[in-house]
């Protein structure tokens, strides 16, 4: 048996506690920096996702005479007209981001469904390009993380709700737009945007329509300034309190994709939105402006629904 060493220095309890305290202090100092770095990384991934969606939208436009994707096809009386090929199968009235798959080669669903009963409960289980890493729980087809500037770029709901009257806004051709100044899509909050922050409820991935829920009907993005004759994102509940708006989920800013393909980390004010003191988004006001949405660079009214 080895002889016990005599006179070896040892840590006292106080010294050990000092070392532990120093390590704890270093962790406390570094942890916020690590959290900020991780958040910045998620913001970058989100921006990359939107850029890829922009590439897909350009590919779609090139294959469709220069016209951009509609927000969602209108609901025709002839049910055979409500099912579309989305690249890896057929799907019921695909929303804008699902339609990208037909031309771009990345798909929102592993197995699209032509059944209307699957519409609101379908989950995004295909490419992760359609998901924002800051809100990984937002995977529902209806309550998706990115919203589309449907009112100005392609609102194929029917005028007056009548199929014979045509579309509210047929898909616009890229050549008619100031592409670098026209927002296409952004992080979206859905119908909760019209509510005070204190009245908003949790996200639902089951597709149930809960107008107060964060992310409800978020695939459609309303412009900053709405009018009495304009559309609202949830066509079954057209009302100011049910408006949609961007979600400033990245350090109080939102990633915004423009028609020319560039992505900008934007403030809500820069995009033209006005927030009320309670956190709800106003539908009008002196500072509200649709310049970043209209396609003309002007503060145009959204197309009327009648």
Order of alpha helices (4+ residues) and beta strands (2+ residues): alpha-beta-beta-alpha-alpha-beta-alpha-beta-beta-beta-beta-beta-alpha
